[in-house]
Amino acid sequence: MLEVTDVTAAGTCCTPLVREPISADEAEQLAQTMKALADPARLRLLSIVAASENTEACVCDLIEPVGLSQPTVSHHLKVLTTAGFLTRSKRGTWAYFKLVPGALDRISQLFVGS
């Protein structure tokens, strides 16, 4: 048999917060940032760049591993750059992408705490 426990107004029903939650503005900004990661190709590209020597890779080395066309890879790299995960530098005719130090930290800190 199911018993119902009476909870009075004096009792607490919620666990108190132990740190400040993010603001609405921070949530909006973080959601935009996380949308950049919410694509399998972008996650692969970010992983490949992060695993490359000096956490930098030429766009020419990123096309084959993800199996997408150069324009599509460039689009995904632009999204990751705009979101602040990568920086771009041009050398001759090629673009090189480098992981921004600490770029992934801001996402993990949200869930682990700072």
N, C-alpha and C positions, 0 to 999 in steps of 0.2 A: 504494500500500500504506500502511496506517495504522500508524504507529509509536507505541508507548507509552513515555512517559518515566517513568523510575523517580524517585519523589519520596521522599526519605529523611526521617527524623524530624527532621533538622537543618534542613531546608528549611521555609520558611513558605508556607502555602497561602492565607492570608487577608490582606487589606489591613487594616492597623491602624486603629483608630478615631482620629479627629483631634479629636473633641469628645464630650462626654457624651451618650449617647442618652437619650431620655425614659424615665422610670420606668414601671412597670406602672400605678400610680395616675394618672400624667399621661396615659398612653395611654387609659385608661378614660374619663377626663374629656374628652379631646380627641375621642374617638370619639363621645361623646354630643353634643358641640358640632357635629361634622361631620355627624351624622345630621340636625340641624336644617337644614343646607344641602343635604342630599341629596334635594331635591324641586324639580322645575322651577318650580312656582308660588312657592315660598319664595325661590328664587334671583331670579326676576323681581321679586318684591316688594322684596327687598333692593336690587336694582339700581335700581328706580324711586325708592325712598327716597334712595339714595345720589346719584342724578342730580338730585334735586329741590333747589330753592333752600334753602340752609342745611341741606342733607341731612335735610330734614323734610318729611313729607307727611301729609295728613289721610286717614283711612280712606276717606272719601267719594271721594277721588281715586284710590284704589287698586283699586276694584272693577271698573270697566270695562276698564282695560288688561289685567288677567289673565283676564277673562271668567268669573269665578266669583261665586257668591252672596256676599252680605255676611257671613253666618255663617261660611262657609268661609274667606273672606279674614281675618276676625277670628281664626279658629282658627290659621291660618298665622302671623299677626302675633304671636299669643300665644306660639307655639313659638319664633319668632325673638327675642322679648323675653326669654323664660325662658332661652334659650341665651346671652344677653348681647350680641346683635348690635344690638338696638334698645331705646330707652326709650320709654315711653308717657306722654303727658300728656293730660288731659281739658280741653276748652274748650267750655263749653256742653254740647251734646248730642253733640259729635264728639270722637273720639280722634285724637290726632296722634302719629305715630311718627317718631323721630329716630335716625339712625345713631349708635351709640356710637363716639366717636373711638378709633381703634386696634383696634377689635374684630376686624377681619380680619387685622391684623398678626400675631397669635399663631399663626394657621394658616400664613401664609407663612414665618414665622421657623423653623418646624419643619423645613421643607424647604430653606431657604436658609441657615439658621444665624443666630445672634444676635450 
